[in-house]
Amino acid sequence: MMCCLFKIMQKEPPPAPEPENEVMKPLKKRLDSGLRQGCRLDFQKEGQEIHTVWAKFRPLGIHHSYEAPLVANDFTINSYSKDALGVKQGEVLVAINGDSVRGDTDWERVSTKLNDHLAQFPQWPLEIEFRKELDGPPCIVTFVERPIGIEFFRRAPVQVEKVHENTPATKKGVATGWYITKIGDKNVQNNHDFEQVMVWLKEGVQPLDPAKQPE
C-alpha cells in the first residue's frame, strides 16, 4: 500500500522543451558558457568584484587606443567579449590565464601576452542577417573569412547587387537582390544611411581571417 501511495505522490517530470532551430538561433546562444574551458580572463571594475570569463574565440572585439591597462570603454560591431562573454563597459583586464596584468602600462607587453593566448582559438564568426524581402523571414549567414565577396547597390536599405564566384558569400548561398537587415548585433533593417551601414559592415568584416588563396 505504501509503495502504491509513493508512486501516486511522485510528480511527473515536466515535458522537455522543444529544441530551437539551430540555423535561426544566434551563434552566441548556441555556445555553452557554463564550461570553464579556454583562456581565463579576469576583468574588474573599480570597487567591484573580479568578473572572470573564459575565451574560446578571437578577437575580443574591444575598442582601445593602444594603451594599457586594457579598458573596455567601447566595443566593436559583433564584439565577442560583449555579445558572448558578457564583458561590461568600463571593466579593466587585470589577469590573463592567471598572470596578473594589473597596473601594467606597457601596451606592447599586455597585448602580446593576450594575443599569444588567444591565437590558438578559432575566429569569432560574423553573423549577417539577410532577407529576400524586407518584410520576409530572416536568413542568418556566418562568415569567418574576408573578403566576403559581395557588392551592394549604393542605396539603403542595403541590397546585394553582385555576389562574386568562389567567395565565402557564394559558398553560403547569398544571392543577388537580398537585403542586409542585421550586422552582428546592429539592426540596419530600417536604416536609410548607406554610408553608415557600410562603415558598420567594414568594422564587422575587418577582424575576420584573410581567405586562403587556392594553391
C-alpha positions as CSV (number, residue, x, y, z in Angstrom):
1,M,0.0,0.0,0.0
2,M,2.8,2.4,0.9
3,C,4.6,1.6,-2.3
4,C,1.5,2.5,-4.4
5,L,1.0,5.7,-2.4
6,F,4.6,6.7,-3.1
7,K,4.2,6.2,-6.8
8,I,1.0,8.3,-6.7
9,M,2.8,11.2,-4.9
10,Q,5.7,11.2,-7.4
11,K,5.3,14.2,-9.8
12,E,5.5,13.5,-13.5
13,P,8.6,15.1,-15.0
14,P,7.9,18.3,-17.0
15,P,8.0,17.8,-20.7
16,A,11.3,18.6,-22.4
17,P,11.3,22.0,-24.2
18,E,11.2,21.9,-28.0
19,P,14.7,22.4,-29.4
20,E,15.3,25.8,-31.1
21,N,16.1,25.9,-34.8
22,E,19.9,25.8,-34.9
23,V,20.1,27.7,-38.1
24,M,18.0,30.6,-36.9
25,K,19.4,30.7,-33.3
26,P,22.1,33.4,-32.9
27,L,25.6,31.8,-32.6
28,K,26.2,33.3,-29.1
29,K,23.1,31.4,-27.8
30,R,24.4,28.1,-29.2
31,L,27.5,28.2,-27.0
32,D,27.7,26.5,-23.6
33,S,29.0,29.3,-21.4
34,G,28.9,27.1,-18.3
35,L,32.1,25.2,-19.2
36,R,35.3,26.6,-17.8
37,Q,37.4,26.0,-20.8
38,G,39.6,28.3,-22.9
39,C,41.7,31.3,-21.9
40,R,40.7,32.7,-18.4
41,L,40.4,36.4,-18.5
42,D,39.8,38.4,-15.3
43,F,38.1,41.8,-15.6
44,Q,37.3,44.2,-12.8
45,K,35.6,47.5,-12.4
46,E,36.7,49.8,-9.7
47,G,35.1,49.0,-6.4
48,Q,33.5,45.7,-7.8
49,E,34.4,42.0,-7.6
50,I,36.5,40.4,-10.3
51,H,34.5,39.2,-13.3
52,T,36.0,36.0,-14.8
53,V,35.2,34.9,-18.4
54,W,36.6,32.0,-20.5
55,A,37.5,33.0,-24.0
56,K,37.3,30.3,-26.7
57,F,37.3,32.6,-29.8
58,R,39.3,35.6,-31.0
59,P,39.4,38.5,-31.2
60,L,37.7,40.1,-28.1
61,G,36.3,43.0,-30.1
62,I,37.2,45.8,-27.6
63,H,38.0,49.3,-28.9
64,H,41.3,50.5,-27.5
65,S,43.7,53.3,-28.1
66,Y,46.8,51.1,-27.9
67,E,47.1,51.9,-24.2
68,A,47.4,49.7,-21.2
69,P,45.7,48.8,-18.9
70,L,43.1,47.5,-21.4
71,V,39.8,49.1,-20.5
72,A,36.5,48.1,-22.2
73,N,35.5,51.6,-22.9
74,D,33.7,50.6,-26.1
75,F,33.1,47.6,-28.2
76,T,33.3,46.8,-31.9
77,I,30.4,45.6,-34.1
78,N,30.0,41.8,-33.5
79,S,32.0,42.0,-30.3
80,Y,32.8,38.6,-28.9
81,S,33.6,40.0,-25.4
82,K,30.3,41.9,-25.1
83,D,27.9,39.7,-27.0
84,A,29.1,36.2,-25.8
85,L,31.3,36.7,-22.8
86,G,29.3,39.4,-21.1
87,V,32.2,41.9,-20.5
88,K,30.7,45.2,-19.3
89,Q,31.7,48.7,-20.4
90,G,34.3,50.2,-18.0
91,E,35.8,46.8,-16.9
92,V,39.6,46.6,-16.9
93,L,41.5,43.5,-17.8
94,V,43.6,42.5,-14.7
95,A,44.8,39.0,-15.4
96,I,45.3,36.7,-18.4
97,N,45.3,32.9,-17.6
98,G,46.2,33.7,-14.0
99,D,49.1,36.1,-14.9
100,S,48.4,39.5,-13.4
101,V,48.5,42.5,-15.7
102,R,47.0,44.8,-13.1
103,G,48.7,48.2,-13.3
104,D,50.9,47.2,-16.3
105,T,51.0,50.2,-18.5
106,D,53.2,48.5,-21.2
107,W,50.7,48.1,-24.1
108,E,53.1,46.0,-26.2
109,R,53.7,43.5,-23.4
110,V,50.0,43.2,-22.4
111,S,48.7,43.0,-26.0
112,T,51.4,40.4,-26.9
113,K,50.5,38.2,-24.0
114,L,46.8,38.4,-24.7
115,N,47.2,37.7,-28.4
116,D,49.6,34.8,-27.8
117,H,47.0,33.2,-25.5
118,L,44.1,33.8,-28.0
119,A,46.0,32.7,-31.1
120,Q,45.1,29.0,-30.6
121,F,41.4,29.7,-30.8
122,P,39.1,29.9,-33.9
123,Q,37.8,33.2,-35.3
124,W,34.7,34.6,-33.8
125,P,32.2,34.4,-36.8
126,L,30.5,37.5,-38.1
127,E,26.7,36.9,-38.3
128,I,24.9,38.8,-41.0
129,E,21.1,38.6,-41.3
130,F,19.8,38.7,-44.8
131,R,16.2,38.8,-46.1
132,K,15.0,38.1,-49.6
133,E,12.3,40.7,-49.0
134,L,12.5,43.4,-46.3
135,D,9.4,42.0,-44.6
136,G,10.3,38.4,-45.2
137,P,11.8,35.8,-42.9
138,P,15.5,36.3,-41.9
139,C,18.3,34.1,-43.1
140,I,21.4,34.2,-40.8
141,V,24.8,33.7,-42.6
142,T,28.1,33.4,-40.7
143,F,31.4,34.5,-42.1
144,V,34.9,33.7,-40.8
145,E,36.9,34.9,-43.8
146,R,37.3,38.1,-45.8
147,P,36.6,39.5,-48.3
148,I,33.1,38.1,-48.1
149,G,32.6,38.6,-51.8
150,I,29.6,40.9,-52.0
151,E,28.9,44.2,-53.8
152,F,25.9,46.4,-53.0
153,F,23.7,48.9,-54.7
154,R,24.6,52.4,-53.4
155,R,21.4,52.9,-51.6
156,A,19.6,51.9,-48.4
157,P,18.1,49.7,-47.2
158,V,21.3,47.9,-48.4
159,Q,20.7,45.4,-51.1
160,V,23.1,42.9,-52.7
161,E,24.0,43.9,-56.3
162,K,26.6,41.2,-57.1
163,V,28.0,38.1,-55.5
164,H,31.5,37.1,-56.7
165,E,32.2,33.5,-57.6
166,N,34.3,31.3,-55.3
167,T,33.9,33.5,-52.3
168,P,32.5,32.9,-48.8
169,A,29.2,34.5,-49.9
170,T,28.7,32.1,-52.8
171,K,29.6,29.2,-50.6
172,K,26.9,30.3,-48.1
173,G,24.3,30.7,-50.8
174,V,23.9,34.5,-50.7
175,A,22.1,35.7,-53.7
176,T,21.7,38.9,-55.7
177,G,18.7,41.0,-54.5
178,W,18.9,40.0,-50.9
179,Y,18.8,42.8,-48.2
180,I,21.1,43.1,-45.3
181,T,19.0,43.7,-42.2
182,K,21.4,43.0,-39.3
183,I,25.2,43.1,-38.9
184,G,26.3,41.3,-35.7
185,D,24.0,42.8,-33.1
186,K,23.4,46.0,-35.1
187,N,19.9,46.1,-36.7
188,V,20.1,48.0,-40.0
189,Q,16.7,46.9,-41.5
190,N,15.2,50.4,-41.3
191,N,18.5,52.4,-41.7
192,H,18.5,54.6,-44.7
193,D,22.1,55.9,-44.4
194,F,24.0,53.7,-46.8
195,E,27.5,55.1,-45.8
196,Q,26.9,54.4,-42.1
197,V,25.8,50.8,-42.8
198,M,28.9,50.3,-44.9
199,V,31.1,51.6,-42.0
200,W,29.5,49.1,-39.7
201,L,29.9,46.3,-42.2
202,K,33.5,47.1,-42.7
203,E,34.1,47.1,-39.0
204,G,32.5,43.7,-38.7
205,V,34.4,42.2,-41.6
206,Q,37.8,43.6,-40.9
207,P,38.7,41.3,-37.9
208,L,38.0,38.2,-40.0
209,D,40.8,35.9,-41.2
210,P,42.0,36.6,-44.8
211,A,40.6,34.0,-47.2
212,K,43.0,31.2,-48.1
213,Q,44.2,31.5,-51.7
214,P,43.8,28.4,-53.8
215,E,47.1,26.6,-54.4
